[in-house]
Amino acid sequence: MPNRIIIGINMEGTAKLLALITGVLLICVVILMIIAGFFYPGGFSVLGVVPDSTYSYDVSIKASSDITDITLFLPLPTYKEKSSVGVSIVDGEGYGFGENIKTGLFGAKDSMMLKISADSLKDAEFGAKTLSGSLIDTVNPVDNSCILSPVMELSKGKNTADYQTYVYAKYDADPECVVEIMISARGENAWSVITSKKNWYENTAILTLKGSQSGWQTAGADLKSGIGDYTIVI
C-alpha cells in the first residue's frame, strides 16, 4: 500500500511539472510572437507568415455624351519598366472590358501604358488585380513599387507625393462633351496572425477633357503611402 501511495504522488508531481513546463513554453511563444510582431517586415519570416501582396488597377471613364473612334494610352502602375497588371489585362484577366474594348501595351519613357481602342463609349469601368509575388513596399512606393507612370515634376512629402503624368486621348465628341478619366492604383499587403491586418498605398490620376481630342495631355497624380498596419501582431 505505501508503494502505491508513493507512485500516485510521483505521477501527480510529474503531471504538475509537465503542465508547468507547457505553460512556460506557451508564455515564451506568446512573448516571441509579440516581440517579432513589432519588427516589420522582418517579423514575417520569424513567425513563418507570408502576406498576400497584390496590385490593383481601376479606370473610370465618364462622358456627358457618346464619344467615338477612340484611342487612349493610359498610365499603368510600373516598376523598372514592368507592369504586372498591364500584362494581366492584355492576357484577358482583367474586368469590365467586354468585346467593344481592345487592349494593348505601349512602352514610353521608362514606363508602360495601356492602349485602349473602341468604336464608341460613354461610361466605362475596367481594371485588374494581380499578385505581386513578394512583399510590396507600401511606405516608399515611389522608389520601390509600381506607381502610375510616367512620372514628371515629382514633389514628395511625408507619406504623400504629387506629380504629373501623361494620357494620350484621341476621339470624336460633341464640342460640349465633358469626359472625366480617373485612374487608380493600389499596392496592398494583407496577413492574419490572431487578427487580420493590412497596409497599402493609393495612387490616383485624374484628367478632365472637353470636346474632341487628338494628342497627349498632362494629368495630375497624387500618392498616399504608409496607410494601415506596420506591426505584425499587435
C-alpha positions as CSV (number, residue, x, y, z in Angstrom):
1,M,0.0,0.0,0.0
2,P,2.7,2.6,0.8
3,N,4.4,1.9,-2.6
4,R,1.1,2.7,-4.3
5,I,0.8,5.9,-2.5
6,I,4.4,6.9,-3.4
7,I,3.7,6.1,-7.1
8,G,0.5,8.1,-7.1
9,I,2.3,11.1,-5.6
10,N,5.1,10.8,-8.2
11,M,2.6,10.7,-11.1
12,E,0.8,13.7,-9.7
13,G,4.0,15.6,-9.3
14,T,5.1,14.7,-12.9
15,A,1.8,15.9,-14.3
16,K,2.1,19.2,-12.5
17,L,5.7,19.6,-13.7
18,L,4.6,18.9,-17.3
19,A,1.8,21.3,-17.0
20,L,4.2,23.9,-15.6
21,I,6.7,23.3,-18.5
22,T,3.9,23.5,-21.1
23,G,2.6,26.8,-19.6
24,V,6.1,28.3,-19.6
25,L,6.6,27.3,-23.2
26,L,3.3,28.8,-24.2
27,I,4.2,32.0,-22.5
28,C,7.6,32.0,-24.2
29,V,5.9,31.5,-27.6
30,V,3.5,34.3,-27.0
31,I,6.3,36.6,-25.9
32,L,8.3,35.7,-29.0
33,M,5.2,36.4,-31.2
34,I,4.7,39.8,-29.5
35,I,8.4,40.8,-29.9
36,A,8.6,39.6,-33.5
37,G,5.3,41.4,-34.2
38,F,6.9,44.7,-33.6
39,F,9.6,44.2,-36.2
40,Y,8.1,44.9,-39.7
41,P,8.8,43.4,-42.1
42,G,11.5,41.1,-40.6
43,G,9.0,39.5,-38.2
44,F,7.2,37.8,-41.0
45,S,10.0,35.3,-41.5
46,V,10.4,34.7,-37.8
47,L,6.7,33.9,-37.5
48,G,6.5,32.0,-40.7
49,V,3.9,34.3,-42.1
50,V,3.6,35.0,-45.9
51,P,1.4,38.1,-46.6
52,D,-0.9,38.3,-49.6
53,S,0.6,41.1,-51.6
54,T,-1.5,42.5,-54.5
55,Y,-1.6,45.3,-57.0
56,S,-4.9,46.6,-58.2
57,Y,-5.7,49.0,-61.1
58,D,-9.1,50.6,-61.8
59,V,-10.1,53.0,-64.6
60,S,-13.3,55.0,-64.8
61,I,-14.3,56.9,-67.9
62,K,-17.4,59.1,-67.7
63,A,-18.6,61.2,-70.7
64,S,-21.6,63.6,-70.8
65,S,-22.4,62.2,-74.3
66,D,-21.1,59.4,-76.6
67,I,-17.5,59.6,-77.8
68,T,-16.5,57.7,-80.9
69,D,-13.4,56.4,-82.8
70,I,-11.4,56.1,-79.5
71,T,-7.8,55.5,-78.9
72,L,-6.4,56.1,-75.4
73,F,-3.0,55.5,-73.8
74,L,-3.4,55.3,-70.1
75,P,-0.7,55.2,-67.3
76,L,-0.1,51.8,-65.8
77,P,1.4,51.1,-62.4
78,T,5.0,50.4,-63.4
79,Y,8.3,49.4,-61.7
80,K,11.5,49.0,-63.6
81,E,9.6,49.2,-66.9
82,K,7.4,46.3,-66.0
83,S,3.6,46.3,-65.2
84,S,2.1,43.1,-63.9
85,V,-1.5,44.5,-64.1
86,G,-0.8,45.5,-67.7
87,V,0.2,42.0,-68.6
88,S,-2.8,40.6,-66.8
89,I,-5.1,42.9,-68.8
90,V,-3.8,42.0,-72.2
91,D,-3.8,38.3,-71.3
92,G,-7.6,38.7,-70.8
93,E,-7.6,38.5,-67.0
94,G,-9.0,42.0,-66.3
95,Y,-12.6,43.0,-65.7
96,G,-15.1,45.3,-67.5
97,F,-13.5,45.3,-71.0
98,G,-16.1,43.4,-73.0
99,E,-15.9,42.8,-76.7
100,N,-16.1,46.6,-77.5
101,I,-12.8,47.5,-75.9
102,K,-9.5,46.3,-77.4
103,T,-6.3,46.5,-75.3
104,G,-2.6,46.5,-75.8
105,L,0.7,47.6,-74.1
106,F,2.8,50.6,-75.1
107,G,6.2,51.5,-73.7
108,A,7.1,55.2,-73.1
109,K,9.7,57.0,-71.0
110,D,10.7,54.0,-68.8
111,S,7.0,53.2,-68.2
112,M,4.2,51.0,-69.6
113,M,0.9,52.4,-70.8
114,L,-2.4,50.7,-71.5
115,K,-3.7,51.2,-75.0
116,I,-7.5,51.3,-75.3
117,S,-9.3,51.2,-78.6
118,A,-13.1,51.3,-79.0
119,D,-15.7,52.3,-81.6
120,S,-17.7,54.2,-79.0
121,L,-18.0,54.7,-75.3
122,K,-20.0,56.8,-72.8
123,D,-19.4,55.3,-69.4
124,A,-16.9,52.5,-68.7
125,E,-15.2,51.0,-65.7
126,F,-12.4,48.4,-66.1
127,G,-9.2,47.2,-64.5
128,A,-7.3,44.2,-63.0
129,K,-5.9,42.8,-59.8
130,T,-2.7,40.7,-59.7
131,L,-0.4,39.0,-57.1
132,S,2.9,40.7,-56.5
133,G,4.9,37.6,-55.7
134,S,6.8,39.5,-53.0
135,L,6.1,41.9,-50.2
136,I,5.2,45.4,-51.6
137,D,6.9,48.4,-50.2
138,T,3.9,50.5,-49.2
139,V,5.9,53.1,-47.3
140,N,8.2,54.2,-50.2
141,P,6.4,53.1,-53.4
142,V,7.9,55.9,-55.5
143,D,11.3,54.2,-55.3
144,N,10.4,50.6,-54.7
145,S,7.0,49.7,-56.0
146,C,4.6,50.1,-59.0
147,I,3.1,53.6,-59.4
148,L,1.3,55.2,-62.3
149,S,3.9,56.2,-64.8
150,P,5.5,58.2,-66.4
151,V,6.3,60.4,-63.5
152,M,7.3,64.1,-64.0
153,E,7.7,67.1,-61.7
154,L,7.6,64.9,-58.6
155,S,7.1,66.6,-55.3
156,K,7.4,64.3,-52.2
157,G,6.2,64.9,-48.6
158,K,5.7,62.7,-45.6
159,N,3.7,59.7,-46.9
160,T,2.5,61.8,-49.8
161,A,3.6,62.7,-53.3
162,D,2.3,64.8,-56.2
163,Y,3.4,64.7,-59.8
164,Q,2.4,65.0,-63.4
165,T,1.8,62.1,-65.8
166,Y,0.7,61.7,-69.4
167,V,-2.5,60.5,-71.0
168,Y,-3.0,60.2,-74.8
169,A,-6.5,60.8,-76.0
170,K,-7.9,60.7,-79.5
171,Y,-11.7,60.6,-80.1
172,D,-14.5,62.4,-81.7
173,A,-17.1,64.1,-79.5
174,D,-19.6,66.9,-79.4
175,P,-17.9,70.3,-78.7
176,E,-19.6,70.5,-75.3
177,C,-19.0,66.9,-74.3
178,V,-17.0,66.6,-71.0
179,V,-15.0,63.5,-70.4
180,E,-13.5,62.6,-67.0
181,I,-10.9,59.9,-66.8
182,M,-9.9,58.7,-63.3
183,I,-7.1,56.1,-62.9
184,S,-6.5,54.4,-59.6
185,A,-3.7,52.1,-58.5
186,R,-3.1,50.4,-55.1
187,G,-0.5,48.2,-53.6
188,E,-1.5,46.1,-50.6
189,N,-0.1,43.6,-48.1
190,A,-2.6,41.6,-46.1
191,W,-2.0,38.9,-43.4
192,S,-3.5,37.2,-40.4
193,V,-1.9,36.5,-37.0
194,I,-4.5,36.3,-34.3
195,T,-6.3,39.2,-36.2
196,S,-6.4,40.3,-39.8
197,K,-4.2,43.2,-40.7
198,K,-3.1,45.1,-43.8
199,N,-1.2,48.1,-45.2
200,W,-1.3,49.8,-48.5
201,Y,-0.7,52.9,-50.7
202,E,-3.1,54.6,-53.0
203,N,-2.2,56.3,-56.3
204,T,-4.7,58.3,-58.4
205,A,-4.6,60.4,-61.6
206,I,-7.5,62.5,-62.9
207,L,-8.0,64.2,-66.3
208,T,-11.0,66.2,-67.5
209,L,-11.3,67.0,-71.2
210,K,-13.9,68.8,-73.3
211,G,-14.8,68.2,-76.9
212,S,-12.9,66.1,-79.5
213,Q,-9.3,65.3,-78.7
214,S,-6.1,64.3,-80.6
215,G,-2.9,64.3,-78.6
216,W,-1.0,63.9,-75.4
217,Q,-2.5,65.5,-72.2
218,T,-0.9,66.2,-68.8
219,A,-2.8,64.7,-65.8
220,G,-2.3,65.5,-62.2
221,A,-1.4,62.5,-60.0
222,D,-1.2,62.0,-56.2
223,L,0.1,59.3,-54.0
224,K,-0.7,58.5,-50.4
225,S,1.5,55.9,-48.7
226,G,2.2,54.2,-45.4
227,I,-1.5,53.6,-44.7
228,G,-2.6,50.8,-42.3
229,D,-0.7,48.4,-40.0
230,Y,3.0,48.3,-39.6
231,T,3.1,45.9,-36.6
232,I,2.6,42.3,-37.5
233,V,0.7,41.1,-34.4
234,I,-0.3,43.9,-32.0
